[in-house]
Amino acid sequence: MLILAIIVFGMVIGALAQLIIGGKNMWNIDWGLAIVAGLVGSFIGGLLISLLTGHGLEFHPSGIIGSLVGALIVTGGWIWYKKRSSTPAE
């Protein structure tokens, strides 16, 4: 049950990151990217911020903010990579 909650939390954080970044398709959420960005961002950003603030692995707002920041970085990096790879070289 905990794993399912972590996946859903990551998906929500990833979707929120996509909505914040926006872009051409603001309301068209890529759910695959949302899950990956949310889980990776939560693991890296949430864990790092929680450990730096001294909260450890407990559930605190600092971990949620770190998760969102991590998901924003992963989502922004993915969008940048997709734009860069789809642009023809001149």
KAWO-V27395 format. One record per helix or strand of 2 or more residues. SS is the DSSP state (A for helix, B for strand). FROM is the first residue (numbers start at 1). TO is the last residue. If there is no record, write none. Layout:
BEGIN
<<SS;FROM;TO> <SS;FROM;TO>>
END
This chain:
BEGIN
<<A;2;21> <A;31;53> <A;61;86>>
END
